[in-house]
Every structure is written in structure tokens, then in C-alpha cells.
Amino acid sequence: MKVLFAADYRKSLPYQTGLARALRDLGIETVFYSHYRRGLPLTRGVLEASPDLLHLHWPEAFFPTPSNWTLWIRKHRYPFDLWLATRSTPMVLTMHNLFPHNRKAERCVAGLMRWTCRLARQVFVHSEVGADRVSATLGVPRDRLCVVPCGDLSEDMPEASSMEWARDELGLPRGDRIALIFGAISPYKGIGELIEFWRRRQPPGLLYIVGWTADASYAETIRIASASLDRVHVIPRRLSEAELACWLDAANCAIFNYEDLINPGAVQLAMARGLPILLPKRINAIDLLEPNHLVHRYEKIDTHFMERLDRAWTTPHDLALAARWKDFIAWPRIARIHREVYARSL
């Protein structure tokens, strides 16, 4: 069996790499749509690759926010392009998120996601709650939804190190409490609200915001907001796997003040390192083996957040729980589920 993964997000996220590797061990060939074709990109990509099955990830790659007339055309041709691509090649879809980041209110986006789900033979989601939300919001029948964990995104990271060693490597103070925000610096993560919390409440610890941004204006907003705070530090760059591992080992906890996601992959990375995490109760569509002493939930920033923060960064790292978590999200198990769904879709 030959499966085409589109779009190719391997440079940004390890998800597709881990899944493809495990599928290969089961005798399934995966190819990636890495070279974008103008005109009808999905149709042309399918024709050139000649796969048995198209597996669509992050479909918004094919209908970007229309900042100019060319992108406007790409957005509005997407429904026809996908229909044409799937006329002779069956398609499955993974719903990593309910809507593309920062685009929930954008005109036509909800309709494009519904159309994508409608053309998919099967739709993968990462939890039962996520399945309920996809079904209710996008109208996908439950018999076309398959629940499968996200997968071990930490697979290629080095072994965990001591907090002291990691802090020495990064030049961080050994004695301070450190809360970490990592990954893309983007509005959907509620970073501005956390900076304002540090300004207003002055918690007894440091906040490090480490990651890249594709939005220069938002990056400048964050820089200005944090400039006068000596306990908030912004490091705007993309990290290697080894560097990210070092930051996860160095921090006391990680904070995920996301607006609303059904699969925050960064949360899974933190869990795989045994790092305590804070996240709002609204992020409920991810299975974290709760009740779980590493997971500290709050209602809103202005209600009980300080109390949960105090608990989180005094909770020790737990590598035994991390190992149990990694067994739950192991790629061989996830690949077997995909193989069954692929066969059913054909």
C-alpha cells in the first residue's frame, strides 16, 4: 500500500516522521507532498505520486489566509481541487485541530473544514472528547471518526537529564523557579495574558517564552509587553530537538494558556519529559491519563491560577509517569490502528 501525506510538515513537527516510520515497519510506503504545484496542487500531487490513498494533514496549508489576490484564488479553488483529487483516490483526514490556528472566525474557514470532512472516508481524532466536538461542530458521523492518540513526538529527543545540568547548559539560574512557554509564539497561546499576569501579580519565579514566530507584528507586541519585566524573558528562535529537550528538563513547569485546541502537541512533549504542566479546563479534548499529578488545571487566569502555579512548579519531574505516557502514545500501536483504517477506507 502506498499513502501520500499532504501537506509535508516534517520541518515544523515530528508527527508525520514518527507515523511514517512506524507505518514503514508494517510494510506501508509513505510519500510526502513536498513540492507545491501551482494550479490545482492536490490534484496534481495525487496524479504525480499515484498513491493508493491520500492522507490529508493540516488542510489549511492548501487554503492559506488570503493576504493578496493569489492567495484569495488558492482559498476559493480548494473545494474543487480537493473534490477532483479524491474522485479516484480515497482520502482520510487527521483533525489535529478543530480549526486552523488563529483562523476560527475567518470567513469560509468553517465551511472549508466541513467540506474536507465530508470528502474523507475516515477522520482521525486524538480523543473521545475531540471526536464529540468534531462530530457536533463539523457534522461528521461518529462511524467515520477514529480515535487514535497523537503519537510520541519526543521519540528523537535525547534522554532526560537533571535539572541542574540542563540549567548549566542553558546558563539559567539554578535556584529560581522557572515556568516555560515553548513552540510557536502565536496569539492562540494566550501569551499576552500571561505576561500581564506576571506584571500584575509578580509571582515568585521566572517566565521564559522560547520559540519562533511567523508574525513579525505579534512578535514585536510580545517584545514590548515584556520589555520592562525583569522576570519575563523572550527568546525568539526555533529550537533544535536537543535544545528543546534541555529547556524541558530545566523548567519547573510548562504553561499552555491556549484558547481552544483539540490536540496541543506541545502538551504531549512536556508529558513525555515528565514535566508538570498548567493548562485551562477548556483544553479538554486531549487524553492525559487524568487524574494525573503532573497536570494542573485552572478555570481562568484571574481565578485560582496563582494557586495552581504554586503547585505546578513545586511538583517534581516524574520520569516513571513519563514512561507510562510514552507507552500509551507509542508509534507501533498507533500505526496498527492507521493500517486498519487505511484498509477499511480502500
N, C-alpha and C positions, 0 to 999 in steps of 0.2 A: 504494500500500500504506500502511495506517495501523497503527502499532505503539504500544501502550500500555506505557510504562515504569512499573514499580511495584517498590518504593516510590520516592518522589521524594527523592533525597539530594543535590540540587544545592546546597543551602546548606552542606553539610558537605564535599563532594568535587566536583572538577571533571570527574569521569569521564563522567557522563551528559550534561553540557553539551557536551563535546567530541565524543562519539559522535553525539548528536542533530544537531549542526551539520553533521557530515560526511555523515550519512545524508540530511539535507535536500538537500544538493548532488547526491545521487543520485536525488532525486525521491521519497524515502520520508518520509512525515509521521510525526512522533513527538509523542505527547501524554503528559503526566505525571499520575500519580495523586497529586494534591497535597492533596486534601481528603478526609480519612479519614471513612469511613461506618461507623456502628455496625451491629451485627448480623452480616452476612456481608460484610465490606469488599471482598474481592477480587471476589466475585460481583457485588456492586452496582457496583463500579468498572468492571468489564467491560461490564455492561449499559448503564451511562450513557455510556461512551466509544464503544462499538460498534467496537472495533478489529478488524482482520484477524488480529492476532497480539498475544499478551501476552508481554512480555519482562520476566521477573522478576529483579530485582537485590536482594541482601540480604533474602532472605525472612524473616529473623528480625524484621524490622520488624512482621510480622503475627503473631508469637508471642513477645512480649517476656517477660523474666523475670517470673514471677508473684509480685509483691510484695504483691498483695491479691487478693481473690476475683474482681474484674472481670478482672484480667489473667490469672488462672488459667483463666477461661472462654475468653478470647481464645486462649490457648495450645492448649487442648484442642478448640476448634472449628476450628482452622486446617486440619487434614487434609480435613474435609468441605467447608469453604469453597473450598479450592483445587481439589478434585475437581469441585465444582459449577461453578466459574468456567471450568474447562478442558474441560467436556463439549462445548461448541460452539465454543470459541475455542482454537486451538492455543497452546501455551506453550513458550517457550525460556527457559533459565536461564543466568545468568552466575555461576560459582562464584568470587567474588572471594577467598573464604577457605574452607577445608575445613569449619570450624565457626565459629559466631559468636564474636566476641571474648569471652574470659573465661568461656565457657559450655560448653566441651568436655565437662566432667564433669557438667553439669546433666542431670537426669533427662528423658528423652524427646527431647532435642535431636538426638541422632544419628538416631533414628527419624524425626523430622520432616524432617531433611535428606535421608534416603534416600527418603522418600515424595515430596518435592519433585522429586528427580532422576528418580524413576520416572515421574512425570506429564509431564516435559519431553520434547518431541520431540527437542531437541538441547541440549547443555550446553557452554557456552563455558568454557574454562580458559586460563590465561595462559602455560603452558609445557608441554613434553612430560613433565617430571617431575611437574608438577601433575596432568596427565591420568592418569599412572600411579597417583598417590595417590588421586585421586577414584575411579578405577575399582576399586582394591583395597579402599578403606575404605567406599565407599558403594554398591558393586556396579553401577556404570554401565558398560554395554558400551562398548568402545572405538569402535564405529561410531557411537555417539551423542555422542561427545566431539569438540569442535572447538577446536584450539589457535589462539589469537589473542593478540598482545601487548596489554598493558594500555591503551596509548594515551598520548599526550603530555599529561600533567597540568600541564605548565608553559606551555602554549600562551598563556595570558593574562597571564603574568608579564612585567615589563619586561626589557629587555636586561640582560645581566650587567654588573656594574660592578666596579671594582677593589676589592680587599680593604681598602685604606686608606680609600677613600671610604665604603664600607659601614660600617666601624667608626666613622668620624667621625659618620656619620648616627645610629648607634645609641648613641653615647657609650661605645664599648668601647675598651680599651687597644690601641694599635697593636702593641706589642712582644710581647704574650703569645700563647702557643698556646691555641687555643680549640677544644674539642670540643662538638658540638651534638646535643641530642636535641630533636626538634620534633614537632608534631602533638598528638594526644590524649595526655594524661597518664593512663596506664592500666596496670593490673597486668600485662597480657600483654607489655608492653615491657621488663620486667626492669629498671626504673629503680632500684628499691631496691638491687639487686645492684651497679649501677654506683656509686651513692652510697657504698655500703660499700667498694667498691674504692678510691674517692678518699680515704676516711677511712683505710683501712689502708695503702695503698701510696703515697699522696701524690704522684701523677705531676706532672711539672713543667709544668702547664698548667691552664686553667680549664675547668670543665664547666658549660654553660648548658642548662637544661631549660626549654623555651619552648613553651607550648601551653595548651589548655583541658582541663578535666575535668568530667565529669558526676557524678562520685562525690566528694562533699564529704569523706567519711571518708578516702578514699585520698589526696586532695589534702593533708589535714592530716597524714597519715602521712609523706608526702614532705617536707612543710614542716618537720616536727620532725626528720626524719632528716638534713636538710641544714642546719639552723639554725646549728650550731656550726662549719660548714666554710666558711672564707673563700674557698676555691677552687671551691665549688659554688654556683650561683645558679639559683633557680627563679623563672620569670616566668609566673604562671598566667593567661594570657589568650589569646583567639583572635586570630590574626594575619590581616591583610589579605594579598592576593596580593603587593602591593608590599613590605610589611613582611617577609613570609616570604622573598622574593627577597633582601632586604637581609641577613637573617640567614644565608642560604645562601652569599652572597658573602663575608660577614665571617668565617665559620668556617674553620678549617683542615681539619676533617673532621666527619663526622656518624657517630653510633653507633646501631646498630639491634640491640639485645640482645633481640630478640623470642623468645618461647617457641617458636612454630611457626606460620608463615603460608605460604600458597601465593602470595600477591600483596601484599607490602607496598608500597603506592603511594608512601609517603614515600621509599623507596629510589629509585624511578624519578625522583622530583622532584630528589633530590640528584644523580643521574647526569646529568640534563638540564642542571644548572648546572655540570657538570664538577668536582664536589666529591668528594674522596676519602671513602670510606665504610668502616666496620668493621661486619662482621656475622658471626654464628656460622655454622659449616659446616652446621648443621641447617636453616638457611633456604636450601634448595637448589632450591626449586620456582619460581625466577624466573630468566629468561634475562637475564644481564647481560653478554653478549658476552665471557665469560671464556675464556682468561686476559685480564685487564684490569688495568692497573697502578693504576687508581683503586679497585679492590676488594681489601680486606684482610680475610681470613677468619681466625677463631680457633676453637679447639675449645671451650674454656670460659674463663670469666673468670680462673680461677686457673691456667690453662696458656697461656703464650705471649701473653696479651692485652697486657701491657705492651710487649712487643717489637713487636706489630702496631700498637699505638697510636703508638709512636715512628715507625714507618714511615709511618703514615697522615698524621699532622699535619706531616710534613716532605715529603710529596708535593705538588707544586704543583697548583693547579687546571688542568684541561685542557679548554679550550673546543672544541678540534678534535675530541676524542673525544666531547664532549657533542653536537656537531653530528652526528656519525655515529650516536650513540644516538638522537637525535631523528628522524633519517631512518628508523631501524628501527621506531620506535613512532609513525610519522606517522598521523594520523587518516584521511586518504583511503584508504590501503591497508587499514586496519582496517575501515572502513565497507564496502568492497567485499566483504570476507570475510563480514561480517554480512549483506549483501544476499543473497549466495549461500545462506547458511544459512537465512535467513528464507524464501526462495523454496522451498527444499527442505522446510522444515517445513510449508509450506502445501499 
